[in-house]
Amino acid sequence: MNMFWSCRLVVVAMLATSVAVAQSATSQSSPSSAAPTQTATVTIAPPMIDFGVIKPGSRQKGEFKIQNRGQTAITIESAFPSCKCTTLSDIAGKIIQPGGDLELLASLDAPRTPGEKDAKVFVKIMSVEQPLIAKMQGVVQLPLLIQPVFIDALKGKSKGVVEITNPSQTPFRILSCDGVAPQFVDFDPIKDAPRASYRVRWDFSMIPDGKLQQWWCVQTDVADCPIVPFRIRHESTGIRFDPKMDERRWFIPESIVIAGKISPNKPVELEVEIESSVSKGKTQPTGWDTIRSVQSLDANTKTELISSKREGDRVRVQFRLTVLKSNNAFVYAPIAIVTETGTGRCFVAAVVEP
């Protein structure tokens, strides 16, 4: 998948700064007296990590220290994330002595599409009810800045405007929107010279119920950003778009694969991930992670499964896609991922060049 890189992702680790651990000691000289209590304070530093500008699809690594500033030893019971996009070092069972600290490594996999991303990390201290909480969040943007990052088509809204800007202020051209001529605001592509910023209309008023796509794609002539994908927020593009998810027990966290520029009859290798939808601690069904095939649902393209590799609750699926023919320079092809428990869809967006 072509990587068009982002303008900003900030990951903030807002960790609960302290937790009280009470430990009772029984007095041998006076059994009837109240047991004394000692309190240990646990902190995590730094309170914030800012990764700055990063590429979509990259993995950002951070390092934190769990510090015991109390007078009693503490034991880490567990550490786990709320999102499977987050990876942690194994610290379960580690003991932190008074005055000591423990390293916690955390990484966040940035999505390949623009938008906000957040996750939490929970650190459970033995004998303490409430865990420490680490929050990671960020925003991924493309070389071309977009505003807003999502298309809001909820509650009957069928029309709107997005703005696409080149932060370098270099003029560029918008070639199509979902393969058709763009509807510009205050710009005539025949009379006016290319700009560094455009306002473009989207209009879904003529699309029948149930036929709305999950993504609206803008084609540009910018070399490192030929396709700008906008996620469409609509009642039919969320859970209702994938009604079989619970039945097959997995979903596709990023349902669009950006192939970039490709040539007819020349296969390209792409990758998509599927992720278990089974809640933590519950048994996953046998075969959910066994990829049987990758099938194109578009007669003008064909696909071929290369390999699959399970990593925790995710499976990386590599496949080849070939455009056989196209009447348009833009392709938005539905692809079926087939496992032993069912079939799910993703979409490949590509610009076809001779």
LUMGUZA-610498 format. One record per residue (C-alpha): residue number from 1; x, y, z; residue in three letters. Coordinates in nm, 3 decimals, m for minus. Layout:
(node NUM; (X; Y; Z); 'ALA') ...
//
This chain:
(node 1; (0.000; 0.000; 0.000); 'MET') (node 2; (0.140; 0.338; m0.097); 'ASN') (node 3; (0.217; 0.545; 0.208); 'MET') (node 4; (0.124; 0.908; 0.189); 'PHE') (node 5; (0.253; 1.068; 0.498); 'TRP') (node 6; (0.095; 1.271; 0.753); 'SER') (node 7; (0.108; 1.620; 0.876); 'CYS') (node 8; (0.049; 1.557; 1.241); 'ARG') (node 9; (0.001; 1.289; 1.495); 'LEU') (node 10; (0.033; 1.367; 1.861); 'VAL') (node 11; (0.033; 1.080; 2.106); 'VAL') (node 12; (m0.039; 1.180; 2.461); 'VAL') (node 13; (0.020; 0.942; 2.747); 'ALA') (node 14; (m0.193; 1.083; 3.025); 'MET') (node 15; (m0.121; 0.840; 3.302); 'LEU') (node 16; (m0.286; 0.852; 3.639); 'ALA') (node 17; (m0.023; 1.012; 3.853); 'THR') (node 18; (m0.065; 0.826; 4.178); 'SER') (node 19; (m0.220; 0.526; 4.345); 'VAL') (node 20; (m0.235; 0.444; 4.716); 'ALA') (node 21; (m0.134; 0.099; 4.832); 'VAL') (node 22; (m0.232; 0.013; 5.192); 'ALA') (node 23; (m0.055; m0.266; 5.376); 'GLN') (node 24; (m0.140; m0.366; 5.730); 'SER') (node 25; (0.110; m0.493; 5.984); 'ALA') (node 26; (m0.019; m0.678; 6.290); 'THR') (node 27; (0.126; m0.568; 6.624); 'SER') (node 28; (0.252; m0.861; 6.827); 'GLN') (node 29; (0.272; m0.662; 7.155); 'SER') (node 30; (m0.084; m0.531; 7.134); 'SER') (node 31; (m0.314; m0.759; 6.924); 'PRO') (node 32; (m0.621; m0.551; 7.005); 'SER') (node 33; (m0.473; m0.223; 6.883); 'SER') (node 34; (m0.538; m0.081; 6.533); 'ALA') (node 35; (m0.289; m0.205; 6.273); 'ALA') (node 36; (m0.056; 0.062; 6.139); 'PRO') (node 37; (m0.084; 0.153; 5.769); 'THR') (node 38; (0.196; 0.237; 5.532); 'GLN') (node 39; (0.127; 0.413; 5.200); 'THR') (node 40; (0.331; 0.383; 4.880); 'ALA') (node 41; (0.282; 0.635; 4.601); 'THR') (node 42; (0.321; 0.516; 4.243); 'VAL') (node 43; (0.377; 0.761; 3.960); 'THR') (node 44; (0.446; 0.729; 3.587); 'ILE') (node 45; (0.674; 0.966; 3.401); 'ALA') (node 46; (0.677; 1.151; 3.171); 'PRO') (node 47; (0.311; 1.245; 3.182); 'PRO') (node 48; (0.312; 1.324; 2.809); 'MET') (node 49; (0.488; 1.201; 2.494); 'ILE') (node 50; (0.461; 1.407; 2.177); 'ASP') (node 51; (0.578; 1.221; 1.865); 'PHE') (node 52; (0.517; 1.522; 1.642); 'GLY') (node 53; (0.481; 1.469; 1.266); 'VAL') (node 54; (0.488; 1.103; 1.158); 'ILE') (node 55; (0.389; 0.887; 0.862); 'LYS') (node 56; (0.057; 0.699; 0.846); 'PRO') (node 57; (0.105; 0.329; 0.903); 'GLY') (node 58; (0.418; 0.379; 1.111); 'SER') (node 59; (0.479; 0.247; 1.461); 'ARG') (node 60; (0.567; 0.504; 1.726); 'GLN') (node 61; (0.749; 0.386; 2.038); 'LYS') (node 62; (0.745; 0.549; 2.379); 'GLY') (node 63; (0.914; 0.477; 2.711); 'GLU') (node 64; (0.763; 0.540; 3.051); 'PHE') (node 65; (0.880; 0.468; 3.406); 'LYS') (node 66; (0.654; 0.341; 3.680); 'ILE') (node 67; (0.806; 0.487; 3.997); 'GLN') (node 68; (0.752; 0.361; 4.353); 'ASN') (node 69; (0.806; 0.654; 4.588); 'ARG') (node 70; (0.654; 0.484; 4.890); 'GLY') (node 71; (0.793; 0.268; 5.169); 'GLN') (node 72; (0.655; m0.073; 5.064); 'THR') (node 73; (0.722; m0.289; 4.759); 'ALA') (node 74; (0.449; m0.314; 4.495); 'ILE') (node 75; (0.378; m0.584; 4.236); 'THR') (node 76; (0.245; m0.529; 3.885); 'ILE') (node 77; (m0.049; m0.762; 3.835); 'GLU') (node 78; (m0.104; m0.689; 3.465); 'SER') (node 79; (m0.082; m0.432; 3.188); 'ALA') (node 80; (m0.314; m0.434; 2.889); 'PHE') (node 81; (m0.437; m0.192; 2.620); 'PRO') (node 82; (m0.792; m0.102; 2.522); 'SER') (node 83; (m0.701; m0.111; 2.153); 'CYS') (node 84; (m0.526; m0.389; 1.961); 'LYS') (node 85; (m0.330; m0.121; 1.777); 'CYS') (node 86; (m0.126; m0.078; 2.097); 'THR') (node 87; (0.166; m0.301; 2.198); 'THR') (node 88; (0.315; m0.316; 2.548); 'LEU') (node 89; (0.621; m0.468; 2.709); 'SER') (node 90; (0.543; m0.759; 2.945); 'ASP') (node 91; (0.564; m0.628; 3.300); 'ILE') (node 92; (0.317; m0.863; 3.472); 'ALA') (node 93; (0.458; m0.999; 3.796); 'GLY') (node 94; (0.736; m0.741; 3.819); 'LYS') (node 95; (0.811; m0.607; 4.166); 'ILE') (node 96; (0.910; m0.245; 4.227); 'ILE') (node 97; (1.098; m0.191; 4.551); 'GLN') (node 98; (1.061; 0.128; 4.755); 'PRO') (node 99; (1.243; 0.407; 4.574); 'GLY') (node 100; (1.271; 0.198; 4.258); 'GLY') (node 101; (1.115; 0.221; 3.914); 'ASP') (node 102; (1.016; m0.004; 3.623); 'LEU') (node 103; (1.034; 0.064; 3.250); 'GLU') (node 104; (0.714; 0.034; 3.049); 'LEU') (node 105; (0.747; 0.034; 2.671); 'LEU') (node 106; (0.440; 0.120; 2.466); 'ALA') (node 107; (0.389; 0.159; 2.093); 'SER') (node 108; (0.099; 0.284; 1.884); 'LEU') (node 109; (0.033; 0.174; 1.527); 'ASP') (node 110; (m0.078; 0.483; 1.336); 'ALA') (node 111; (m0.359; 0.421; 1.084); 'PRO') (node 112; (m0.294; 0.472; 0.714); 'ARG') (node 113; (m0.594; 0.699; 0.670); 'THR') (node 114; (m0.654; 1.048; 0.811); 'PRO') (node 115; (m0.843; 1.100; 1.132); 'GLY') (node 116; (m0.820; 1.079; 1.508); 'GLU') (node 117; (m0.684; 0.775; 1.689); 'LYS') (node 118; (m0.691; 0.703; 2.061); 'ASP') (node 119; (m0.620; 0.412; 2.294); 'ALA') (node 120; (m0.576; 0.348; 2.663); 'LYS') (node 121; (m0.329; 0.135; 2.858); 'VAL') (node 122; (m0.429; m0.006; 3.198); 'PHE') (node 123; (m0.164; m0.094; 3.457); 'VAL') (node 124; (m0.305; m0.299; 3.744); 'LYS') (node 125; (m0.121; m0.295; 4.078); 'ILE') (node 126; (m0.172; m0.604; 4.292); 'MET') (node 127; (m0.411; m0.551; 4.585); 'SER') (node 128; (m0.524; m0.218; 4.440); 'VAL') (node 129; (m0.872; m0.197; 4.291); 'GLU') (node 130; (m0.826; 0.091; 4.046); 'GLN') (node 131; (m0.559; 0.061; 3.775); 'PRO') (node 132; (m0.332; 0.330; 3.643); 'LEU') (node 133; (m0.457; 0.449; 3.305); 'ILE') (node 134; (m0.241; 0.560; 3.014); 'ALA') (node 135; (m0.412; 0.739; 2.728); 'LYS') (node 136; (m0.267; 0.766; 2.380); 'MET') (node 137; (m0.430; 0.976; 2.113); 'GLN') (node 138; (m0.338; 1.139; 1.787); 'GLY') (node 139; (m0.444; 1.278; 1.452); 'VAL') (node 140; (m0.312; 1.149; 1.121); 'VAL') (node 141; (m0.311; 1.381; 0.823); 'GLN') (node 142; (m0.186; 1.349; 0.467); 'LEU') (node 143; (0.064; 1.559; 0.271); 'PRO') (node 144; (m0.246; 1.743; 0.151); 'LEU') (node 145; (m0.432; 1.884; 0.448); 'LEU') (node 146; (m0.805; 1.817; 0.459); 'ILE') (node 147; (m1.079; 1.983; 0.655); 'GLN') (node 148; (m1.282; 1.811; 0.787); 'PRO') (node 149; (m1.114; 1.471; 0.799); 'VAL') (node 150; (m1.452; 1.293; 0.782); 'PHE') (node 151; (m1.760; 1.351; 0.571); 'ILE') (node 152; (m2.056; 1.401; 0.801); 'ASP') (node 153; (m2.362; 1.260; 0.623); 'ALA') (node 154; (m2.556; 1.173; 0.938); 'LEU') (node 155; (m2.916; 1.267; 1.022); 'LYS') (node 156; (m3.030; 1.325; 0.666); 'GLY') (node 157; (m2.739; 1.545; 0.559); 'LYS') (node 158; (m2.666; 1.469; 0.192); 'SER') (node 159; (m2.450; 1.762; 0.077); 'LYS') (node 160; (m2.145; 1.943; 0.202); 'GLY') (node 161; (m1.803; 2.092; 0.127); 'VAL') (node 162; (m1.448; 1.982; 0.205); 'VAL') (node 163; (m1.130; 2.185; 0.178); 'GLU') (node 164; (m0.803; 2.036; 0.047); 'ILE') (node 165; (m0.481; 2.235; 0.087); 'THR') (node 166; (m0.116; 2.187; 0.001); 'ASN') (node 167; (0.076; 2.310; 0.309); 'PRO') (node 168; (0.379; 2.393; 0.091); 'SER') (node 169; (0.154; 2.635; m0.100); 'GLN') (node 170; (0.256; 2.467; m0.426); 'THR') (node 171; (m0.033; 2.468; m0.676); 'PRO') (node 172; (m0.181; 2.130; m0.763); 'PHE') (node 173; (m0.484; 1.992; m0.945); 'ARG') (node 174; (m0.782; 1.789; m0.834); 'ILE') (node 175; (m0.858; 1.548; m1.117); 'LEU') (node 176; (m1.171; 1.366; m1.001); 'SER') (node 177; (m1.394; 1.277; m0.708); 'CYS') (node 178; (m1.483; 0.909; m0.710); 'ASP') (node 179; (m1.388; 0.906; m1.077); 'GLY') (node 180; (m1.616; 1.192; m1.187); 'VAL') (node 181; (m1.550; 1.562; m1.244); 'ALA') (node 182; (m1.509; 1.762; m0.922); 'PRO') (node 183; (m1.769; 2.018; m0.817); 'GLN') (node 184; (m1.556; 2.315; m0.714); 'PHE') (node 185; (m1.658; 2.612; m0.503); 'VAL') (node 186; (m1.542; 2.945; m0.650); 'ASP') (node 187; (m1.305; 2.781; m0.898); 'PHE') (node 188; (m1.331; 2.711; m1.273); 'ASP') (node 189; (m1.071; 2.454; m1.387); 'PRO') (node 190; (m1.099; 2.580; m1.746); 'ILE') (node 191; (m1.046; 2.950; m1.675); 'LYS') (node 192; (m0.853; 2.958; m1.349); 'ASP') (node 193; (m0.491; 2.863; m1.286); 'ALA') (node 194; (m0.418; 2.575; m1.043); 'PRO') (node 195; (m0.422; 2.669; m0.676); 'ARG') (node 196; (m0.272; 2.546; m0.352); 'ALA') (node 197; (m0.614; 2.514; m0.192); 'SER') (node 198; (m0.959; 2.409; m0.311); 'TYR') (node 199; (m1.309; 2.377; m0.175); 'ARG') (node 200; (m1.497; 2.083; m0.326); 'VAL') (node 201; (m1.860; 1.984; m0.291); 'ARG') (node 202; (m1.985; 1.633; m0.212); 'TRP') (node 203; (m2.340; 1.534; m0.293); 'ASP') (node 204; (m2.498; 1.199; m0.203); 'PHE') (node 205; (m2.859; 1.308; m0.253); 'SER') (node 206; (m2.907; 1.088; m0.562); 'MET') (node 207; (m2.760; 0.771; m0.409); 'ILE') (node 208; (m3.029; 0.512; m0.322); 'PRO') (node 209; (m3.071; 0.393; 0.036); 'ASP') (node 210; (m2.820; 0.126; 0.127); 'GLY') (node 211; (m2.589; 0.202; m0.167); 'LYS') (node 212; (m2.366; 0.463; m0.005); 'LEU') (node 213; (m1.996; 0.374; 0.003); 'GLN') (node 214; (m1.780; 0.389; 0.315); 'GLN') (node 215; (m1.523; 0.613; 0.143); 'TRP') (node 216; (m1.526; 0.912; m0.090); 'TRP') (node 217; (m1.196; 0.947; m0.277); 'CYS') (node 218; (m1.044; 1.256; m0.433); 'VAL') (node 219; (m0.785; 1.207; m0.708); 'GLN') (node 220; (m0.501; 1.462; m0.736); 'THR') (node 221; (m0.186; 1.512; m0.941); 'ASP') (node 222; (0.034; 1.527; m0.628); 'VAL') (node 223; (0.299; 1.256; m0.664); 'ALA') (node 224; (0.304; 1.143; m0.299); 'ASP') (node 225; (m0.070; 1.183; m0.248); 'CYS') (node 226; (m0.258; 1.073; m0.562); 'PRO') (node 227; (m0.565; 0.970; m0.360); 'ILE') (node 228; (m0.721; 1.149; m0.064); 'VAL') (node 229; (m0.974; 0.921; 0.111); 'PRO') (node 230; (m1.259; 1.064; 0.318); 'PHE') (node 231; (m1.445; 0.830; 0.553); 'ARG') (node 232; (m1.820; 0.878; 0.516); 'ILE') (node 233; (m2.009; 0.891; 0.843); 'ARG') (node 234; (m2.362; 0.777; 0.777); 'HIS') (node 235; (m2.613; 0.549; 0.947); 'GLU') (node 236; (m2.560; 0.287; 0.673); 'SER') (node 237; (m2.178; 0.294; 0.665); 'THR') (node 238; (m2.109; 0.183; 1.022); 'GLY') (node 239; (m2.224; m0.138; 1.186); 'ILE') (node 240; (m2.504; m0.180; 0.931); 'ARG') (node 241; (m2.247; m0.184; 0.651); 'PHE') (node 242; (m2.105; m0.508; 0.793); 'ASP') (node 243; (m2.396; m0.702; 0.951); 'PRO') (node 244; (m2.208; m1.035; 0.952); 'LYS') (node 245; (m1.920; m0.913; 1.171); 'MET') (node 246; (m2.046; m1.067; 1.495); 'ASP') (node 247; (m2.131; m1.391; 1.321); 'GLU') (node 248; (m1.785; m1.446; 1.172); 'ARG') (node 249; (m1.609; m1.292; 1.478); 'ARG') (node 250; (m1.370; m1.057; 1.299); 'TRP') (node 251; (m1.367; m0.720; 1.123); 'PHE') (node 252; (m1.140; m0.507; 0.904); 'ILE') (node 253; (m1.015; m0.209; 1.110); 'PRO') (node 254; (m0.906; m0.012; 0.801); 'GLU') (node 255; (m1.148; m0.096; 0.525); 'SER') (node 256; (m0.970; 0.090; 0.245); 'ILE') (node 257; (m0.640; m0.004; 0.082); 'VAL') (node 258; (m0.470; 0.277; m0.109); 'ILE') (node 259; (m0.285; 0.121; m0.403); 'ALA') (node 260; (m0.172; 0.456; m0.545); 'GLY') (node 261; (m0.074; 0.459; m0.912); 'LYS') (node 262; (m0.083; 0.128; m1.098); 'ILE') (node 263; (m0.070; 0.014; m1.461); 'SER') (node 264; (m0.314; m0.220; m1.637); 'PRO') (node 265; (m0.217; m0.590; m1.632); 'ASN') (node 266; (0.072; m0.526; m1.395); 'LYS') (node 267; (m0.002; m0.681; m1.053); 'PRO') (node 268; (0.077; m0.493; m0.734); 'VAL') (node 269; (0.123; m0.643; m0.388); 'GLU') (node 270; (m0.102; m0.502; m0.118); 'LEU') (node 271; (m0.183; m0.572; 0.245); 'GLU') (node 272; (m0.490; m0.557; 0.465); 'VAL') (node 273; (m0.552; m0.661; 0.824); 'GLU') (node 274; (m0.841; m0.841; 0.987); 'ILE') (node 275; (m0.893; m0.824; 1.363); 'GLU') (node 276; (m1.079; m1.047; 1.608); 'SER') (node 277; (m1.402; m0.896; 1.735); 'SER') (node 278; (m1.418; m1.132; 2.033); 'VAL') (node 279; (m1.398; m0.955; 2.369); 'SER') (node 280; (m1.088; m0.998; 2.582); 'LYS') (node 281; (m1.096; m1.321; 2.781); 'GLY') (node 282; (m1.353; m1.494; 2.558); 'LYS') (node 283; (m1.274; m1.790; 2.333); 'THR') (node 284; (m1.219; m1.717; 1.966); 'GLN') (node 285; (m1.387; m1.951; 1.717); 'PRO') (node 286; (m1.165; m2.198; 1.535); 'THR') (node 287; (m1.075; m2.087; 1.185); 'GLY') (node 288; (m1.149; m1.716; 1.218); 'TRP') (node 289; (m0.781; m1.650; 1.136); 'ASP') (node 290; (m0.753; m1.902; 0.850); 'THR') (node 291; (m0.758; m1.707; 0.524); 'ILE') (node 292; (m0.910; m1.915; 0.246); 'ARG') (node 293; (m0.898; m1.657; m0.033); 'SER') (node 294; (m0.900; m1.294; m0.136); 'VAL') (node 295; (m1.158; m1.234; m0.408); 'GLN') (node 296; (m1.222; m0.928; m0.624); 'SER') (node 297; (m1.590; m0.837; m0.658); 'LEU') (node 298; (m1.508; m0.609; m0.952); 'ASP') (node 299; (m1.504; m0.773; m1.297); 'ALA') (node 300; (m1.230; m0.533; m1.413); 'ASN') (node 301; (m0.983; m0.648; m1.147); 'THR') (node 302; (m0.853; m0.978; m1.017); 'LYS') (node 303; (m0.687; m1.073; m0.689); 'THR') (node 304; (m0.467; m1.353; m0.559); 'GLU') (node 305; (m0.383; m1.445; m0.200); 'LEU') (node 306; (m0.008; m1.435; m0.130); 'ILE') (node 307; (0.016; m1.510; 0.242); 'SER') (node 308; (m0.132; m1.446; 0.585); 'SER') (node 309; (0.031; m1.411; 0.925); 'LYS') (node 310; (m0.138; m1.395; 1.261); 'ARG') (node 311; (m0.001; m1.148; 1.517); 'GLU') (node 312; (m0.198; m1.165; 1.839); 'GLY') (node 313; (m0.560; m1.077; 1.765); 'ASP') (node 314; (m0.478; m0.957; 1.414); 'ARG') (node 315; (m0.399; m1.128; 1.084); 'VAL') (node 316; (m0.194; m0.955; 0.815); 'ARG') (node 317; (m0.319; m1.058; 0.472); 'VAL') (node 318; (m0.100; m1.001; 0.167); 'GLN') (node 319; (m0.250; m1.024; m0.180); 'PHE') (node 320; (m0.193; m0.926; m0.542); 'ARG') (node 321; (m0.428; m0.705; m0.736); 'LEU') (node 322; (m0.431; m0.666; m1.114); 'THR') (node 323; (m0.639; m0.415; m1.308); 'VAL') (node 324; (m0.748; m0.597; m1.623); 'LEU') (node 325; (m0.912; m0.298; m1.783); 'LYS') (node 326; (m1.060; 0.032; m1.680); 'SER') (node 327; (m1.278; 0.288; m1.850); 'ASN') (node 328; (m1.166; 0.542; m1.596); 'ASN') (node 329; (m0.838; 0.657; m1.444); 'ALA') (node 330; (m0.979; 0.591; m1.097); 'PHE') (node 331; (m1.065; 0.246; m0.957); 'VAL') (node 332; (m1.258; 0.169; m0.638); 'TYR') (node 333; (m1.276; m0.210; m0.625); 'ALA') (node 334; (m1.457; m0.411; m0.354); 'PRO') (node 335; (m1.251; m0.704; m0.226); 'ILE') (node 336; (m1.381; m1.004; m0.027); 'ALA') (node 337; (m1.164; m1.154; 0.247); 'ILE') (node 338; (m1.277; m1.514; 0.307); 'VAL') (node 339; (m1.196; m1.709; 0.625); 'THR') (node 340; (m1.339; m2.031; 0.767); 'GLU') (node 341; (m1.592; m1.831; 0.971); 'THR') (node 342; (m1.717; m1.595; 0.703); 'GLY') (node 343; (m1.654; m1.319; 0.450); 'THR') (node 344; (m1.584; m0.948; 0.496); 'GLY') (node 345; (m1.529; m0.662; 0.253); 'ARG') (node 346; (m1.262; m0.401; 0.206); 'CYS') (node 347; (m1.195; m0.166; m0.087); 'PHE') (node 348; (m0.894; m0.091; m0.302); 'VAL') (node 349; (m0.857; 0.261; m0.440); 'ALA') (node 350; (m0.612; 0.315; m0.725); 'ALA') (node 351; (m0.520; 0.554; m1.004); 'VAL') (node 352; (m0.472; 0.367; m1.331); 'VAL') (node 353; (m0.205; 0.497; m1.564); 'GLU') (node 354; (m0.089; 0.355; m1.900); 'PRO') 
//
